[in-house]
Amino acid sequence: MMIEKIYCADVKPKMEGERVRLAGWVYRKREVGNKVFIVLRDSSGVIQTIFIKDLSEDAYGKAKQVGIESSVIIEGTVKSDPRAPTGVEIQADKIEIIQNVEFFPITKDASDEFLLDVRHLHLHSPKVGSIMKVKGTLMQAAREWLLQDGWYEVFPPILVTGAVEGGATLFKLKYFDKEAYLSQSAQLYLEAAIFGLEKVWSLTPSFRAEKSRTRRHLTEYWHLELEAAWMDLWDLLKVEEELVSYMLQRTLELRKKEIEEFRKDFTTLKNSEPPFPRISYDEAIDILQSKGVKIEWGEDMGADEERILTQEFDKPFFVYGYPKHIKAFYMKEDPEDSRKALAADMLAPEGYGEVIGGSEREDDYNKLVQRIIEEGMDPKNYEWYLDLRKYGSVPHSGFGLGLERLVAWVLKLDHIRWATLFPRTPSRIYP
């Protein structure tokens, strides 16, 4: 009778003496005397297997032949051994070689650029697997919180007819006999959905044709976006901090082992309980100027300025009240100061900067038309969006969270490109 295959992580010391069958890939291999040690990996982790010539000469001979990253099925008996990587090993007597790999292109000295060139093979790496597990768990946690809080998931289009964040960063394409674009954000379509569902969210890819070559920019990224009727900016900030806090704490609970591969200090993650600090844009400029940064009121803060500002905090924090002219056309003007927008960004500590941008939306038809014109855009391209201000308009707010930016902070990655499966940058579209 065939033994059911189990995962590496499911093999425990208490299974001493049990016979098991595992399928995976050869992660490490070494030969000592009449023994071959193979560290087998699968999606759950790794386990050491040992082939002894006197136990099974046939299995021993095959184990000697097999190369790194070969796919194999191994059978044997569980043995406790504190010297093994997981405190347990398999004394193997059978190995089926599914495909033998004589030479795997990736070596320990491979450069970052080479790893990106062969990203399809780099995904074999357990460390890459850990990043993707953390990323998936952050979204699992987001879904849990959103469901509990009464938000509806919707599925907006990716092909669109107009800009959300400015025409200069649009990817244009031909849509039959018309021009269309890849979406910069699902926001406008989510705003339409609030009139039937009130609180909505989506997870979609967003595309920005920015030639930025910083450690925190991608041309394609995953965008978690929320829009809600009857919320002002301050209501929205409460949603943001509660959602992000839950995502972080739940992921710490479920993926501590994976996170420990990248960071040893969990202080900022554990500190991320509501409320998050709130400072005004004015206060942010004062802090930066006091530290010798050459920045004036009205200028936008870039990665360098945000990095310096994050040194003041040991948890995520908000900067609110940005100048209107540096923010998008749909953001509501502050009724108490016409120079400012009712907008706020959430910045992650430890130098990582903005992970969320959000605002109260302009709900007045005439003011929105004026803002579109001021931005040099044609209101005709936004007729359907303007209709939302003509038929039952209400106060509403929303935000977008860059998932890869959050992952990069949680795992202290040195570049956002490691936080996505196949990174897209101005210089990289392959593989």
C-alpha positions in Angstrom: 0.0 0.0 0.0 1.4 3.4 -1.0 2.4 5.6 2.0 0.7 9.0 1.8 3.1 11.9 1.1 3.6 14.3 3.9 5.3 17.7 4.1 8.8 18.3 5.6 7.4 20.5 8.4 5.0 17.8 9.4 7.8 15.4 10.4 8.2 15.7 14.2 10.5 13.9 16.8 7.5 12.2 18.3 7.2 10.3 15.0 10.4 8.4 15.9 10.3 5.0 14.0 7.5 5.8 11.7 7.9 5.3 8.0 7.3 8.4 5.8 7.2 9.5 2.2 8.2 13.0 1.1 8.4 14.8 -2.3 10.4 17.9 -3.0 13.7 19.2 -4.3 17.4 18.7 -3.3 18.3 21.8 -1.4 21.7 20.8 0.0 23.9 17.7 -0.4 27.1 16.4 1.1 28.9 13.1 1.2 30.7 11.7 4.2 32.3 8.3 3.9 29.6 5.8 3.0 26.8 8.2 3.7 25.0 10.8 1.6 23.2 13.6 3.4 20.4 15.4 1.4 18.5 18.3 2.8 15.1 18.1 1.1 12.9 21.1 0.7 9.3 21.6 -0.1 6.9 24.5 0.4 6.7 23.9 4.1 10.4 23.9 4.9 13.4 21.6 4.9 14.4 18.3 6.5 17.6 16.3 6.4 17.6 12.8 4.9 20.5 10.3 5.2 21.4 7.5 2.8 23.7 4.8 4.2 25.3 2.4 1.8 24.9 -0.6 4.1 21.2 0.1 4.5 20.4 0.3 0.8 23.1 0.3 -1.8 20.6 1.1 -4.6 19.3 4.2 -2.8 22.8 5.3 -1.8 24.0 5.0 -5.4 21.1 7.1 -6.7 21.6 9.7 -3.9 25.2 10.1 -5.0 24.1 10.9 -8.5 21.5 13.4 -7.8 22.2 17.1 -8.2 21.1 20.3 -6.4 17.4 21.3 -7.2 16.7 17.8 -8.6 13.1 16.8 -8.0 12.8 13.6 -5.9 10.5 11.4 -3.9 12.2 9.9 -0.7 11.0 7.2 1.6 12.5 6.2 5.0 12.2 6.1 8.8 12.0 9.0 11.1 14.9 9.4 13.5 15.4 12.1 16.2 18.7 13.8 15.9 19.5 17.2 17.6 22.3 17.7 15.1 19.9 17.8 12.2 18.6 21.2 11.0 15.1 20.5 12.4 16.0 18.1 15.2 14.8 15.2 13.2 16.0 13.4 10.1 14.9 10.6 7.7 17.0 7.4 7.5 16.2 6.9 3.8 16.1 3.6 1.9 14.3 4.7 -1.2 14.7 7.6 -3.6 12.9 8.1 -6.9 14.5 10.7 -9.1 11.8 12.6 -11.0 14.2 14.9 -12.8 17.9 15.0 -12.2 19.6 18.4 -12.4 23.3 18.2 -13.2 23.9 21.9 -12.8 21.7 24.6 -11.2 22.5 28.1 -12.5 22.2 29.9 -9.2 25.2 29.8 -6.9 25.7 31.4 -3.5 27.8 34.2 -5.1 25.1 35.2 -7.6 24.6 39.0 -8.0 21.2 40.7 -7.5 21.0 41.5 -11.2 21.6 37.8 -12.1 19.0 36.7 -9.6 16.5 39.0 -11.2 17.5 37.8 -14.7 16.6 34.2 -13.6 13.8 35.2 -11.2 11.8 32.2 -12.4 14.6 30.0 -10.9 15.2 32.3 -7.9 11.7 31.4 -6.8 13.1 28.0 -5.7 14.8 29.8 -2.8 13.2 29.1 0.6 14.0 32.7 1.5 11.9 34.0 -1.4 9.2 31.6 -0.3 9.2 33.1 3.2 8.7 36.6 1.7 5.7 35.4 -0.3 4.2 33.5 2.7 4.4 36.8 4.8 2.9 38.7 1.9 0.1 36.2 1.5 -0.6 36.2 5.3 -0.8 40.0 5.4 -3.6 39.8 2.8 -5.2 36.9 4.6 -5.3 39.1 7.8 -6.6 42.1 5.8 -9.5 40.0 4.5 -10.3 38.8 8.0 -10.5 42.3 9.4 -12.4 43.7 6.4 -15.0 40.9 6.7 -15.4 41.4 10.4 -15.8 45.2 9.9 -18.5 44.9 7.2 -16.6 45.8 4.1 -17.5 44.3 0.7 -14.9 43.1 -1.8 -15.5 44.3 -5.3 -13.6 43.7 -8.6 -12.9 46.9 -10.6 -11.6 47.1 -14.1 -7.9 47.3 -15.0 -8.5 48.8 -18.5 -9.5 52.4 -18.1 -10.0 55.6 -20.1 -8.5 58.3 -17.8 -5.9 59.1 -15.2 -6.3 59.0 -11.5 -2.8 60.1 -10.4 -1.8 62.3 -13.3 -1.5 61.6 -17.0 2.3 61.6 -17.1 2.5 58.2 -15.4 -0.1 56.4 -17.6 0.7 53.3 -19.6 -1.2 53.8 -22.9 -2.4 51.0 -25.1 -4.7 50.5 -28.1 -8.1 49.2 -27.3 -9.6 48.2 -30.7 -10.1 51.6 -32.4 -9.7 53.6 -29.1 -7.0 54.6 -26.7 -7.1 53.1 -23.2 -4.7 52.9 -20.3 -3.6 50.5 -17.6 -5.2 51.5 -14.3 -3.1 53.6 -11.8 -5.7 53.0 -9.1 -9.2 51.4 -8.7 -10.3 54.4 -6.7 -12.7 56.1 -9.1 -14.6 52.8 -9.7 -14.6 52.1 -5.9 -16.2 55.5 -5.4 -19.0 54.5 -7.8 -19.6 51.3 -5.8 -20.1 53.0 -2.4 -23.5 54.3 -3.5 -24.8 50.7 -3.4 -22.5 49.0 -0.9 -21.2 52.0 1.2 -18.0 50.3 2.4 -16.0 48.6 -0.4 -12.5 47.4 -1.0 -10.4 45.7 -3.8 -7.0 44.2 -4.4 -5.8 44.9 -7.9 -2.5 45.5 -9.8 -1.8 49.2 -10.3 0.5 50.6 -13.0 2.7 53.7 -12.9 4.9 54.7 -15.8 7.3 56.5 -13.5 11.0 56.3 -14.3 11.8 56.4 -10.6 14.7 54.1 -9.8 14.4 54.2 -6.0 14.3 51.3 -3.6 10.5 51.8 -3.1 9.2 52.1 -6.7 7.7 49.5 -9.0 5.9 50.1 -12.3 3.4 47.4 -11.4 2.4 46.7 -7.8 -0.5 45.3 -5.8 -2.8 47.9 -4.4 -5.2 47.4 -1.5 -7.8 50.1 -1.7 -10.8 51.1 0.4 -13.6 53.6 -0.2 -16.5 54.4 2.2 -19.5 56.6 2.2 -20.3 58.9 5.2 -16.6 58.9 6.4 -14.5 62.0 6.9 -10.7 62.0 7.0 -10.5 61.4 10.7 -12.9 58.4 10.4 -10.7 57.1 7.7 -7.5 57.3 9.7 -9.1 55.1 12.4 -9.9 52.5 9.7 -6.3 52.6 8.4 -4.6 52.1 11.8 -7.0 49.4 12.9 -6.6 47.5 9.6 -2.8 47.8 9.4 -2.4 46.9 13.1 -4.5 43.8 12.7 -2.5 42.8 9.6 0.8 43.2 11.4 -0.3 41.4 14.7 -2.0 38.5 12.9 1.0 38.0 10.6 3.4 38.1 13.6 1.2 35.4 15.1 1.2 33.2 12.0 4.5 33.9 10.4 7.0 34.7 13.2 9.5 32.1 12.0 9.5 33.5 8.5 9.8 37.1 9.8 12.7 36.2 12.0 14.7 35.2 8.9 14.8 38.9 8.0 14.6 40.9 11.2 15.5 40.1 14.9 14.0 43.2 16.4 10.2 43.1 16.4 9.8 46.4 18.4 8.2 48.6 15.7 5.9 45.8 14.6 4.7 45.0 18.1 4.3 48.8 18.8 1.9 49.1 15.9 -1.3 49.3 18.0 -3.8 52.1 17.6 -3.7 55.0 17.9 -0.9 55.9 15.5 0.7 59.3 16.0 -0.6 62.2 13.9 1.4 65.2 12.8 0.5 67.9 10.4 2.4 68.7 7.2 3.4 72.0 8.9 4.9 70.1 11.8 6.7 67.7 9.5 8.3 70.6 7.6 9.4 72.2 11.0 11.0 68.9 12.1 12.8 68.5 8.8 14.1 72.1 8.8 15.3 71.7 12.4 17.4 68.8 11.2 19.0 70.8 8.4 16.9 69.6 5.5 16.5 72.2 2.8 12.7 72.1 2.3 10.1 74.8 2.2 6.4 74.8 2.9 4.6 73.7 -0.2 7.2 71.3 -1.4 6.5 67.6 -1.5 8.4 65.2 0.7 10.4 62.6 -1.2 12.0 59.3 0.1 15.0 61.1 1.7 12.8 63.5 3.7 10.4 60.7 4.7 13.3 58.6 5.9 14.6 61.4 8.1 11.1 62.0 9.5 10.6 58.3 10.4 13.5 58.5 12.7 11.2 60.4 15.1 8.8 57.4 15.5 8.9 53.8 16.6 5.6 52.8 14.9 3.7 53.9 11.9 2.4 57.5 11.9 0.3 59.9 9.9 1.2 63.1 8.2 -2.0 65.1 7.3 -2.9 68.5 5.8 -0.7 68.5 2.7 -0.7 71.4 0.3 -3.5 71.0 -2.2 -1.3 71.6 -5.2 0.9 68.6 -4.6 -2.1 66.2 -4.2 -4.5 64.7 -6.7 -7.5 66.4 -8.2 -10.1 64.3 -6.3 -8.9 65.3 -2.8 -11.2 67.6 -0.9 -10.1 71.1 -0.1 -9.7 71.8 3.6 -12.6 74.2 4.4 -10.5 75.9 7.1 -7.5 76.5 4.9 -7.9 76.6 1.1 -4.2 76.0 0.5 -4.5 72.5 1.9 -6.2 69.2 1.1 -8.0 66.9 3.6 -5.3 64.3 2.8 -3.1 62.1 5.0 -0.3 59.6 4.4 0.7 56.7 6.7 4.5 56.4 7.0 6.3 53.3 8.2 9.2 53.7 10.6 12.8 52.6 10.2 13.3 54.7 7.1 10.6 53.0 4.9 8.2 56.0 4.6 4.8 56.1 2.9 2.8 52.9 2.7 -0.7 54.5 2.5 -2.1 57.5 0.8 -5.6 58.6 1.5 -8.0 61.5 1.7 -11.5 62.8 2.0 -12.9 63.0 -1.6 -14.3 66.1 -3.2 -18.0 65.6 -3.2 -19.0 68.9 -4.8 -19.6 68.8 -8.6 -18.5 72.3 -9.4 -15.3 72.2 -7.3 -14.4 68.8 -8.8 -14.8 70.1 -12.3 -12.6 73.1 -11.5 -9.9 70.8 -10.0 -9.9 68.7 -13.2 -9.5 71.8 -15.3 -6.7 73.1 -13.1 -4.8 69.8 -13.5 -5.0 70.3 -17.3 -7.4 67.4 -17.9 -10.6 67.3 -19.9 -13.8 67.0 -17.8 -15.4 65.1 -20.7 -13.1 62.2 -19.9 -14.6 62.1 -16.4 -18.3 62.5 -17.2 -19.3 59.2 -15.5 -17.2 60.1 -12.5 -18.7 63.6 -12.3 -22.2 62.0 -12.4 -21.4 60.6 -9.0 -21.6 64.2 -7.7 -24.9 64.8 -9.4 -27.0 61.9 -8.2 -27.0 61.6 -4.5 -23.5 62.7 -3.6 -22.4 62.2 0.0 -19.2 62.9 2.0 -16.8 60.0 1.5 -13.2 59.0 1.9 -10.7 56.4 0.8 -7.1 55.2 0.7 -4.7 52.9 -1.1 -2.1 50.7 0.6 0.9 49.6 -1.4 1.2 45.9 -0.4 4.9 45.5 -1.5 5.9 48.6 0.5 4.3 47.1 3.6 6.0 43.8 3.0 9.4 45.6 2.5 9.0 47.3 5.9 7.8 44.2 7.8 10.8 42.2 6.5 13.3 45.1 6.4 14.0 44.4 2.7 16.6 46.6 1.1 14.5 47.0 -2.1 10.8 46.7 -2.9 11.6 44.5 -5.9 12.2 41.5 -3.5 8.6 41.9 -2.2 6.9 40.9 -5.5 6.9 37.6 -7.5 8.2 39.1 -10.8 9.3 42.7 -10.3 8.5 45.3 -13.0 10.7 48.3 -13.1 11.7 50.9 -15.8 14.5 48.6 -16.8 12.9 45.2 -16.2 10.0 43.4 -17.9 11.6 39.9 -18.2 11.0 37.3 -17.1 
